[in-house]
Amino acid sequence: MENVTGGLQDNSSQCESIDDFRNQVYSTAYSLITVLGLVGNGFALVVLIRTYRQSSPFHVYMLNLAVSDLLCVMTLPLRVLYYVRKGDWHEGDFLCRISSYALYVNLYCSIYFMAAMSFTRFLAIVFPVQNLRLVTENRARLVCGAIWVVICLLSSPFLISGQKFDPITNKTKCFEPPPPGKSLKKLIALNYVSLMVGFVLPFLVIILCYAGIVRTLLSRTHAARRQRGTGTRAIRMIVIVLLTFLVSFMPYHVQRTVHLNFLSRGDTTHCENVSMQKLVVVTLCLAAANSCFDPLLYFFSGEGFRSRLSSLRQSMKASTMQRTDRRKPITASESGENQQLKTG
């Protein structure tokens, strides 16, 4: 941030630097997100892969969401190292670009996979007959493939910004905003595109789907309410997805837009910059934390996820018992009983 606040040194004595706050919060938050994200999504991925024979369209979306989250959290340790070293990047230009890119790919893939899961649940509840014909595993795979390709292509501008050497601090910088100028104007334009396409559009789809689901559930007759499983999963999904958007995605997108427009102004003070940057730190941590919230989606609203977990446990228990029986020595009495059975 030295580039942004370099012209405001006259006010710097009145406010503390953002560096200590940023380094402490990012290193702590990213470490925690890495551990929780690896454990939660790694466990979910094992369950989903081991029970792949019970596949469904919803299962396909959950699998892709878990892969997306894992790819993201695997790059977070590089950010932890950067902030533990107090903003000094040693890992090279390529990893700097990939780390930034992976975070945004995960963010928008997660949003679109949630939108696809919400639309799938909407069809299952509001149009159950058409759902059997329209929603198939192959179509779910095609949708996931399209999401990966489109998001990876649309996020490619984040590969443009790599490491930069800062002569003032004598450190190599990464993950820093551009200084005011042409690059900032391009970033503001890019922000509005990603805001509308990556957040507002899928969020509207999700809201419309949930409105349709709630309306259908409320208008069901008493006899139709016997299908409580689908309705309960839908309500759980609505709660978890909306909480993820309100806690993780919305604050980040709102604050990012405000911050970039704030940087384009020339009448800001150093204290105002520090306050704005602290909000950026907090909201970016919340955005990265979506990787920790997604396992809740699998467990509480995933189609048969808990039954998959139960069947996986039973199969593992059965295989363990079989191995134990093979290793167990045959006693003399058991041998005699076997001989009697053969001769009888």
Backbone hydrogen bonds, N-H to C=O, Kabsch-Sander energy under -0.5 kcal/mol:
donor,donor_aa,acceptor,acceptor_aa,energy
5,T,1,M,-2.0
6,G,2,E,-0.8
8,L,5,T,-1.8
9,Q,6,G,-0.6
11,N,8,L,-1.3
12,S,9,Q,-0.7
14,Q,11,N,-1.5
15,C,11,N,-0.6
15,C,12,S,-0.6
21,F,17,S,-0.6
22,R,18,I,-2.9
23,N,19,D,-2.9
24,Q,20,D,-2.3
25,V,21,F,-2.5
26,Y,22,R,-2.5
27,S,23,N,-1.8
28,T,24,Q,-2.0
29,A,25,V,-3.0
30,Y,26,Y,-2.8
31,S,27,S,-1.3
32,L,28,T,-2.1
33,I,29,A,-2.8
34,T,30,Y,-2.2
35,V,31,S,-2.0
36,L,32,L,-2.6
37,G,33,I,-2.9
38,L,34,T,-2.4
39,V,35,V,-2.3
40,G,36,L,-2.7
41,N,37,G,-2.1
42,G,38,L,-1.6
43,F,39,V,-2.2
44,A,40,G,-2.1
45,L,41,N,-2.5
46,V,42,G,-2.0
47,V,43,F,-2.1
48,L,44,A,-2.6
49,I,45,L,-2.5
50,R,46,V,-2.6
51,T,47,V,-1.4
52,Y,49,I,-1.4
54,Q,51,T,-1.7
55,S,52,Y,-1.4
60,V,56,S,-2.0
61,Y,57,P,-1.7
62,M,58,F,-2.3
63,L,59,H,-2.4
64,N,60,V,-2.0
65,L,61,Y,-2.3
66,A,62,M,-2.3
67,V,63,L,-2.0
68,S,64,N,-2.4
69,D,65,L,-2.2
70,L,66,A,-2.2
71,L,67,V,-2.4
72,C,68,S,-1.6
73,V,69,D,-2.6
74,M,70,L,-1.7
75,T,72,C,-1.8
76,L,72,C,-0.7
78,L,75,T,-1.0
79,R,75,T,-0.8
79,R,76,L,-0.6
80,V,76,L,-2.3
81,L,77,P,-2.4
82,Y,78,L,-1.8
83,Y,79,R,-2.2
84,V,80,V,-2.4
85,R,81,L,-1.9
86,K,83,Y,-1.1
87,G,82,Y,-2.0
88,D,82,Y,-1.1
89,W,172,T,-3.1
96,C,92,G,-1.4
97,R,93,D,-2.1
98,I,94,F,-2.5
99,S,95,L,-2.3
100,S,96,C,-1.6
101,Y,97,R,-2.5
102,A,98,I,-3.0
103,L,99,S,-1.4
104,Y,100,S,-1.4
105,V,101,Y,-2.5
106,N,102,A,-2.4
107,L,103,L,-2.0
108,Y,104,Y,-2.3
109,C,105,V,-2.5
110,S,106,N,-2.7
111,I,107,L,-1.6
112,Y,108,Y,-2.1
113,F,109,C,-2.9
114,M,110,S,-2.2
115,A,111,I,-1.9
116,A,112,Y,-2.4
117,M,113,F,-2.5
118,S,114,M,-2.4
119,F,115,A,-2.3
120,T,116,A,-2.2
121,R,117,M,-2.3
122,F,118,S,-2.2
123,L,119,F,-2.4
124,A,120,T,-2.0
125,I,121,R,-1.6
126,V,122,F,-3.0
127,F,122,F,-0.6
127,F,123,L,-1.2
131,N,127,F,-2.2
132,L,128,P,-1.0
132,L,129,V,-0.5
133,R,129,V,-0.7
133,R,130,Q,-0.6
134,L,130,Q,-2.8
135,V,131,N,-2.3
136,T,134,L,-0.7
140,A,136,T,-2.1
141,R,137,E,-2.3
142,L,138,N,-2.1
143,V,139,R,-2.4
144,C,140,A,-2.4
145,G,141,R,-2.6
146,A,142,L,-2.3
147,I,143,V,-2.4
148,W,144,C,-2.5
149,V,145,G,-2.3
150,V,146,A,-2.7
151,I,147,I,-2.6
152,C,148,W,-2.3
153,L,149,V,-2.1
154,L,150,V,-2.9
155,S,151,I,-2.1
156,S,153,L,-1.1
158,F,155,S,-2.0
159,L,156,S,-2.3
160,I,157,P,-1.4
162,G,160,I,-0.6
164,K,173,K,-2.2
166,D,171,K,-3.1
170,N,166,D,-1.7
171,K,166,D,-1.2
173,K,164,K,-4.1
173,K,171,K,-0.5
185,K,181,G,-1.7
186,K,182,K,-2.2
187,L,183,S,-1.9
188,I,184,L,-2.3
189,A,185,K,-2.1
190,L,186,K,-2.5
191,N,187,L,-2.3
192,Y,188,I,-1.9
193,V,189,A,-1.7
194,S,190,L,-2.6
195,L,191,N,-2.6
196,M,192,Y,-2.1
197,V,193,V,-2.9
198,G,194,S,-1.7
199,F,195,L,-1.0
200,V,195,L,-2.8
201,L,196,M,-2.5
203,F,199,F,-2.1
204,L,200,V,-2.3
205,V,201,L,-1.9
206,I,202,P,-2.4
207,I,203,F,-2.5
208,L,204,L,-2.5
209,C,205,V,-2.4
210,Y,206,I,-2.6
211,A,207,I,-2.3
212,G,208,L,-2.0
213,I,209,C,-2.3
214,V,210,Y,-2.7
215,R,211,A,-2.2
216,T,212,G,-2.1
217,L,213,I,-2.6
218,L,214,V,-2.3
219,S,215,R,-1.6
220,R,216,T,-0.6
220,R,217,L,-0.6
225,R,221,T,-1.3
226,R,223,A,-1.3
227,Q,224,A,-1.6
228,R,226,R,-2.2
231,G,227,Q,-1.3
232,T,228,R,-3.1
233,R,229,G,-2.3
234,A,230,T,-2.1
235,I,231,G,-2.2
236,R,232,T,-2.4
237,M,233,R,-2.4
238,I,234,A,-2.5
239,V,235,I,-2.2
240,I,236,R,-2.5
241,V,237,M,-2.8
242,L,238,I,-2.2
243,L,239,V,-2.2
244,T,240,I,-2.3
245,F,241,V,-2.4
246,L,242,L,-2.7
247,V,243,L,-2.7
248,S,244,T,-2.5
249,F,244,T,-1.4
250,M,245,F,-3.5
252,Y,248,S,-0.7
253,H,249,F,-2.2
254,V,250,M,-2.5
255,Q,251,P,-2.5
256,R,252,Y,-2.6
257,T,253,H,-1.8
258,V,254,V,-2.3
259,H,255,Q,-2.9
260,L,256,R,-2.3
261,N,257,T,-1.9
262,F,258,V,-2.0
263,L,259,H,-2.3
264,S,260,L,-1.1
265,R,262,F,-1.1
273,N,269,T,-1.9
274,V,270,H,-2.4
275,S,271,C,-2.2
276,M,272,E,-2.3
277,Q,273,N,-2.6
278,K,274,V,-1.9
279,L,275,S,-1.5
280,V,276,M,-1.7
281,V,277,Q,-2.1
282,V,278,K,-2.1
283,T,279,L,-2.5
284,L,280,V,-2.3
285,C,281,V,-1.8
286,L,282,V,-1.9
287,A,283,T,-2.1
288,A,284,L,-2.3
289,A,285,C,-1.5
290,N,287,A,-1.3
291,S,288,A,-1.4
292,C,289,A,-1.8
293,F,289,A,-1.0
294,D,290,N,-1.6
296,L,293,F,-1.1
297,L,293,F,-0.9
297,L,294,D,-0.8
298,Y,294,D,-1.6
299,F,295,P,-2.2
300,F,296,L,-2.5
301,S,297,L,-1.6
302,G,297,L,-0.6
302,G,298,Y,-1.1
304,G,302,G,-0.8
305,F,302,G,-1.3
308,R,304,G,-2.5
309,L,305,F,-2.4
310,S,306,R,-2.2
311,S,307,S,-2.7
312,L,308,R,-2.5
313,R,309,L,-2.1
314,Q,310,S,-2.3
315,S,311,S,-2.4
316,M,312,L,-2.3
317,K,313,R,-2.4
318,A,314,Q,-2.6
319,S,315,S,-2.3
320,T,316,M,-2.0
321,M,317,K,-2.2
322,Q,318,A,-2.1
323,R,319,S,-2.0
324,T,320,T,-2.2
325,D,321,M,-2.5
326,R,322,Q,-1.9
327,R,323,R,-1.8
328,K,324,T,-1.4
331,T,329,P,-0.5
335,S,331,T,-2.0
336,G,332,A,-2.3
337,E,333,S,-2.4
338,N,334,E,-2.2
339,Q,335,S,-1.9
340,Q,336,G,-2.3
341,L,337,E,-2.2
342,K,338,N,-1.9
343,T,339,Q,-2.3
344,G,340,Q,-2.4
